[in-house]
Amino acid sequence: MSALARPSNDPLVNHWMPFTANRQFHESPRILARAEGVYYWNTQGDRLLDGSSGLYCIPLGHGRREIREAVASQMEILDYAPPFQYGTPAAFRLAAEVAAMTPPGLNRIFFSGSGSEAVESAMKVALQYHRVRGEGARQRFIGRERGYHGVNFGGQSVGGMVANRKAFGIGLPGVAHMRHTKIPENQYQMGEGTYGAELADDLQRFVDLHGADTIAACIVEPIAGSTGILVPPQGYLQRLRDICTRHGILLIFDEVITGFGRTGQNFAAHTFGVTPDIMTMAKALTNGSMPMAAIAVREDIQQTILDAAPANTVEMFHGYTYSAHPAACAAALATLKIYREEDTFARVRELAPAFLAQIAAFRDLPYVTDTRGFGLLGAIDLEPEGQPGARGFRLMCKAFEAGLVLRVAGDTLVLAPPYVSTEDQIAEMVQTLRKVVTAA
């Protein structure tokens, strides 16, 4: 029976699923009914390994009692409070704890509900900062090819994944995109590639072409995640930092995927030794248990915006109904406590070398055209079969049948294990995927 012919009372047809081939899903559903630790169970009771940490957002594994109890306790005390003109104790405490984890100076924390909202917030902060300083002509944003910054109009405009934009028009005017950093010279490279730092000079080209006084900010993911784990070449991020500093352009790091330990340190900014002016975060902030995101802003940027407004007036006309939601704050506080007490990010550093070595070994398989990774992020490129993305999608479905949940980006397979995985569990994830690719 085709998807269009399914009966109207079929519960599958009412849910319009995001980033999903809905018609195919209706014919062959992949439904996850339960989760615990690093495992899911489907509706037939089969156990599957979570090879993608949910959607990069469950590094501590599923069903953490500490987080569940913290949320329940908060809901009994205060379920909701308006975030406009009112505050809650948990919001201020969480902001202080996040600020203690971010690079020095990025200690002003603004909360939102998703990574997409965090990107929009960061872009608005950049625009307002320049305007109140008398540089209102700085309205242009520079993104990067194959970048992903969410699905709101600002984020999709600076993003460089064509399929995410082409159905919705041109987006924001004045956006330009640097070239991506996936180049043949760094093929089969684990970690930072040796070649390609000069690709950052694309930003200087846009300065020369449009004028620095028209550019508000440059936004990049330190490691481009949704496009298939593009690790920056050595020196690339520092080169961007230097160009931005020289021309008064704000540098925004989108750390929605890399934030909170994925690279082995608090943020990729720490790992690569480059401090942006604004940084987005989400996903692992609450271990995926509650929707929440944030931006960390340089202290003087916020102070400039505050000082420009008359007393007793709103300084920034921006926010969300669920900014710093009490239950989300409780989940985040419990999550950060686990990170500290279990020294979770050190475990990433311990697991990463063997994990990346296993990803690198895929280069010997047929149809594999590249392997790369950093920390607990690994990617395997496949030679397309017919339509681009067809092989990747087919193998994702095969992996599900074999007991593995993973991410695909076109014809790229991505593994991002939970930090709490054992070496044996990671080896099982890799071996399962290897069997699937071998049988392709």
Buried (B, 14 or more C-beta within 10 A) or exposed (E): EEBEEBEEEEEBBEEEEEEEEBEEBBEEEBEBEEBEBBBBBBEEEEEBBBBBBBEBBBBBBBBBEBBEEBBEEBEEEBEEEEBEEEEBEBBEBBBEBBBEBBBEBBBBBBBBBBBBBBBBBBBBBBBBBBBBBEBEEBBBBBBBBBBBBBBBBBBBBBBBBEEBBEEEEEBBEEBBBBBBBBBEEBBEBBBBBEBBBEBBBBBBEBBEEBEBBBBBBBBBBBBBBBBBBBBBBBBBBBBBBBBBEEBBBBBBBBBBBBBBBBBBBBBBBBBBEBBBBBBBBBBBBBBBBBBBBBBBBBBEBBEBBEEBEEEEEEBBEBBBEBBBBBBBBBBBBBBBBBBEEEEBBEBBBEBBEEBBEBBBEBBEBEBBBBBBBBBBBBBBBBEBBEEEBEBBBBBBBBBBEBBBBBBBBBBBBBBBBBBBBEEEBBBBBBEBBBBBBEEB
